[in-house]
Amino acid sequence: MSKTYYINVKSSNLKDFHQIIKSLKNLGIIDSFGSVGELAREGTPISIEDLISVLEYSRQEVKEGNTLTSEEVKKQVESWTKKQ
């Protein structure tokens, strides 16, 4: 079963983020990835439908126990970068 995640990446970190994602794809951890653009830009409101969709998805993920602490994420990223 595949999962879809929404990740907000700072513009200043996009190059590093893309390298990490490409590495994860090469390792077989990620099936595919793509950008759907920005859900909202600073000063621009997000649509109610998009916001509700993200919230519902997030609630379901938490309900299913599909969460990681920030420490767990840091450890995984460190592990992946050491393998490169």
Secondary structure per residue as TSV (DSSP state, phi and psi in degrees):
chain	resnum	aa	ss	phi	psi
A	1	M	-	360.0	127.1
A	2	S	-	-89.3	152.1
A	3	K	-	-121.6	150.8
A	4	T	-	-115.4	134.0
A	5	Y	-	-122.2	144.0
A	6	Y	-	-105.9	125.4
A	7	I	-	-127.5	129.6
A	8	N	-	-97.5	115.5
A	9	V	-	-112.4	132.4
A	10	K	-	-63.6	140.6
A	11	S	G	-55.0	-35.7
A	12	S	G	-69.2	-14.9
A	13	N	G	-110.7	7.5
A	14	L	H	-60.2	-41.7
A	15	K	H	-61.0	-47.8
A	16	D	H	-63.7	-41.2
A	17	F	H	-61.2	-45.4
A	18	H	H	-62.2	-38.1
A	19	Q	H	-64.2	-42.4
A	20	I	H	-64.0	-46.1
A	21	I	H	-63.0	-42.0
A	22	K	H	-63.4	-38.4
A	23	S	H	-63.5	-42.2
A	24	L	H	-64.2	-37.2
A	25	K	H	-66.2	-43.0
A	26	N	H	-64.0	-30.3
A	27	L	T	-80.2	-8.1
A	28	G	T	85.2	8.2
A	29	I	S	-77.6	-36.0
A	30	I	-	-111.6	131.4
A	31	D	S	-74.5	-47.2
A	32	S	-	-157.3	163.7
A	33	F	-	-151.8	159.3
A	34	G	-	-168.9	168.0
A	35	S	-	-110.5	134.3
A	36	V	-	-104.0	17.4
A	37	G	-	80.5	-169.6
A	38	E	-	-91.7	134.7
A	39	L	S	-65.0	-38.8
A	40	A	-	-153.3	146.3
A	41	R	-	-105.1	153.8
A	42	E	T	-54.3	130.0
A	43	G	T	87.4	-7.2
A	44	T	S	-113.6	125.1
A	45	P	-	-70.0	145.6
A	46	I	-	-82.4	145.9
A	47	S	-	-68.1	150.5
A	48	I	H	-61.0	-39.1
A	49	E	H	-63.5	-44.4
A	50	D	H	-64.6	-43.4
A	51	L	H	-63.2	-45.7
A	52	I	H	-62.9	-41.0
A	53	S	H	-60.1	-47.4
A	54	V	H	-63.7	-42.7
A	55	L	H	-64.9	-43.8
A	56	E	H	-62.5	-43.3
A	57	Y	H	-61.9	-45.4
A	58	S	H	-63.7	-42.1
A	59	R	H	-61.1	-42.4
A	60	Q	H	-64.3	-41.3
A	61	E	H	-61.0	-44.3
A	62	V	H	-65.0	-43.1
A	63	K	H	-58.5	-36.5
A	64	E	T	-84.4	-0.3
A	65	G	T	79.0	17.8
A	66	N	-	-90.5	65.8
A	67	T	-	-130.3	156.6
A	68	L	-	-132.5	145.3
A	69	T	-	-76.7	162.0
A	70	S	H	-62.5	-32.8
A	71	E	H	-64.5	-42.1
A	72	E	H	-62.3	-40.7
A	73	V	H	-64.7	-45.3
A	74	K	H	-58.6	-43.6
A	75	K	H	-64.0	-41.1
A	76	Q	H	-64.3	-44.5
A	77	V	H	-64.4	-42.3
A	78	E	H	-60.2	-43.0
A	79	S	H	-61.9	-43.9
A	80	W	H	-67.0	-40.2
A	81	T	H	-70.9	-27.0
A	82	K	H	-72.2	-28.5
A	83	K	H	-74.7	-18.2
A	84	Q	-	-74.5	360.0
